[in-house]
């Protein structure tokens, strides 16, 4: 299991929020957990409802994982919303040929909310795409929607002048 911490894009204030998590690969599954704490009253975190595949989740609060096989240009994007909505997209190269990844089943998602914290854990079966020993590069990110409608962008690192979760330089973890 690998622990991580996300940081807001330079110039964006954390507004008293912190995002930590863990990621682990167990056989043919990835288990990804996010833990938000602090001033959550300033964030839009819709309550869990029916888990459904939805588009454009990144336009509001969205917890994300990007991953690629080591040495390859194609990659995938997992979007997870606090209400249980999700989607997985495939790309042939950076922001190129975006399409919904139909070979993947819905991740198993659990959420917990307290006045001071929010957690989301997703278990994703990657067997339809990768063999058990395929090395993966992973980027972890979040978009947070604030009650004043602005969005803040969080990542392991921000290697470009603008927020860009798709850049291979942001895929810093290895599984």
Secondary structure by P-SEA (a helix, b strand, c coil): ccccccccccccccccbbbbbbbbbcccbbbbbbbbbcccccccccccccbbbbcccccccccbbbbbccccccbbbbbbccccccbbbbbccccccccccccccccbbbbbbcccbbbbbbbbbccccccccbbbbbbbbbbbbccccbbbbbccccccccccccccccccccc
